[in-house]
Amino acid sequence: MRLPPLNALRAFEAAARHQGFIQAAEELFVTRGAISRQVKILEDHLGVGLFHRHARGVELTTAGRRLHPVLTEAFQMMQRQVEQIASDASELRVICPPTLSIRWLLPQLETFRAAHPEIKLRLTTDFYSTKGFEAAEYDLGISLQNRPGRSASLQVLPLFEMVLSPACAPALLPDLAAKGPPALAQQRLLHESPRRSDWPTWVQHFGVAQVDATAGEVFPNLDMATRAAVIGAGVVMADLVLCAEELARGDLVLPFPEMTCGTPDGAYALVGEAEKWHDPKVVAFRDWLMAGPCAAALSALPQ
């Protein structure tokens, strides 16, 4: 048996819910006669009466009482899914590591929202996983370009390089500048994560054999390590973009400004699923990112 016409089902559901044709007609913006005709079409299709009609109005038959809750649930499910799909179409979910979010992306997001009020941007400050893309938890992620284990199905757009150089409070500058890189061996090194990969990268790149690159204090993130350096607690391996504010204010200085290097992790990169890469909301965010925040980041790097 074919399904009855959708208009007939909708008219019956509204009439059953309101226990009458008049309010159903008002809800669906049709006449009372149109509701009555659609209900009759449904009854003819099913071969059974759905309402008892009497002078005081209408009353559901046994068949009508069976059909009504099924249709109500079905229409509610359709309504929820339609609303969810419409919401998903206008919502852009971006995940970005905490320090990168706070020091670079978040301060500039209002310009994106102002330029694209039609897009509801939701930022999560965390580290993404490929499973998060598969579960549709977010549309775009920002991470390091050479991250191991990344799915080959993901698109990767390099944004700007991570460039490292030691940075310290101004009070420590004279001694370091006078004695050169070997003087770092007498300073407390501040590491931005328990991996302690920041200092070894720089020390190995420049061959500063006098410095134990694994020694010193460990912090959970670059933000905390940088704050420790500002108060003179040691020397931090600064990311020149993420520490640009402290360097511009003079809270931190570079004792060896000509000694900068990249990392094996490569550039910061925007990552997304190939099938969504050309969605209008993704394209809008990519274009804004490259023209604004990335351009500002590149201006903070040595030319």
BELZI-V145836 format. One record per residue. N is the residue number from 1. SS is DSSP state (hx for helix, st for strand, lp for the rest). D_CENTER is the distance of its C-alpha to the mean C-alpha in whole Angstrom. Layout:
n:ss:d_center
N:SS:D_CENTER
N:SS:D_CENTER
This chain:
n:ss:d_center
1:lp:47
2:lp:44
3:lp:42
4:lp:43
5:lp:42
6:hx:38
7:hx:40
8:hx:43
9:hx:40
10:hx:38
11:hx:42
12:hx:43
13:hx:40
14:hx:40
15:hx:44
16:hx:44
17:hx:41
18:hx:43
19:lp:46
20:lp:47
21:hx:47
22:hx:47
23:hx:44
24:hx:42
25:hx:43
26:hx:42
27:hx:39
28:hx:39
29:lp:40
30:lp:43
31:lp:47
32:hx:49
33:hx:51
34:hx:47
35:hx:46
36:hx:50
37:hx:50
38:hx:46
39:hx:47
40:hx:51
41:hx:49
42:hx:47
43:hx:50
44:hx:52
45:hx:49
46:hx:49
47:lp:53
48:lp:53
49:lp:53
50:lp:50
51:st:51
52:st:55
53:st:56
54:st:58
55:lp:59
56:lp:57
57:st:54
58:st:52
59:st:51
60:st:49
61:lp:51
62:hx:51
63:hx:49
64:hx:47
65:hx:46
66:hx:45
67:hx:43
68:hx:41
69:hx:39
70:hx:38
71:hx:37
72:hx:35
73:hx:33
74:hx:32
75:hx:31
76:hx:29
77:hx:27
78:hx:27
79:hx:26
80:hx:23
81:hx:22
82:hx:22
83:hx:20
84:hx:17
85:hx:18
86:hx:18
87:hx:15
88:hx:13
89:hx:14
90:hx:13
91:st:10
92:st:7
93:st:4
94:st:1
95:st:3
96:st:7
97:lp:10
98:hx:12
99:hx:14
100:hx:13
101:hx:10
102:hx:14
103:hx:16
104:hx:14
105:hx:11
106:hx:11
107:hx:15
108:hx:14
109:hx:12
110:hx:15
111:hx:16
112:hx:13
113:hx:14
114:hx:17
115:hx:18
116:lp:16
117:lp:16
118:lp:16
119:lp:13
120:st:11
121:st:7
122:st:6
123:st:4
124:st:5
125:st:8
126:lp:9
127:lp:10
128:lp:9
129:lp:12
130:hx:13
131:hx:14
132:hx:11
133:hx:11
134:hx:14
135:lp:13
136:lp:11
137:lp:8
138:lp:5
139:lp:6
140:st:6
141:st:6
142:st:9
143:st:12
144:st:15
145:lp:17
146:lp:20
147:lp:18
148:lp:20
149:lp:20
150:lp:17
151:lp:18
152:lp:20
153:lp:19
154:st:15
155:st:15
156:st:15
157:st:16
158:st:17
159:st:16
160:st:19
161:st:21
162:lp:21
163:lp:24
164:st:26
165:st:29
166:st:31
167:st:31
168:st:33
169:lp:34
170:hx:37
171:hx:40
172:hx:39
173:hx:39
174:hx:43
175:hx:44
176:hx:41
177:hx:42
178:hx:46
179:hx:45
180:lp:43
181:hx:40
182:hx:42
183:hx:42
184:hx:39
185:hx:41
186:hx:42
187:lp:39
188:lp:36
189:st:33
190:st:30
191:st:27
192:lp:23
193:lp:23
194:lp:25
195:lp:25
196:lp:27
197:hx:26
198:hx:26
199:hx:30
200:hx:31
201:hx:30
202:hx:31
203:hx:35
204:hx:35
205:hx:34
206:hx:37
207:lp:39
208:lp:40
209:lp:42
210:lp:43
211:lp:39
212:lp:38
213:lp:34
214:lp:34
215:lp:35
216:lp:34
217:st:31
218:st:28
219:lp:25
220:lp:22
221:lp:20
222:hx:21
223:hx:20
224:hx:23
225:hx:25
226:hx:25
227:hx:26
228:hx:29
229:hx:30
230:hx:31
231:lp:33
232:lp:35
233:lp:34
234:lp:34
235:st:33
236:st:29
237:st:28
238:st:26
239:st:23
240:lp:24
241:lp:21
242:lp:19
243:lp:23
244:hx:24
245:hx:24
246:hx:27
247:hx:28
248:hx:29
249:hx:30
250:lp:33
251:lp:31
252:lp:31
253:st:33
254:lp:33
255:lp:37
256:lp:36
257:lp:34
258:lp:36
259:lp:34
260:lp:31
261:st:29
262:lp:26
263:lp:25
264:lp:25
265:lp:21
266:lp:21
267:st:19
268:st:15
269:st:14
270:st:11
271:st:11
272:st:10
273:st:13
274:hx:16
275:hx:17
276:hx:14
277:lp:14
278:lp:16
279:lp:15
280:hx:16
281:hx:12
282:hx:11
283:hx:14
284:hx:14
285:hx:11
286:hx:13
287:hx:16
288:hx:15
289:hx:13
290:hx:17
291:hx:19
292:lp:18
293:hx:16
294:hx:17
295:hx:21
296:hx:21
297:hx:20
298:hx:22
299:hx:25
300:lp:25
301:lp:26
302:lp:30
303:lp:31
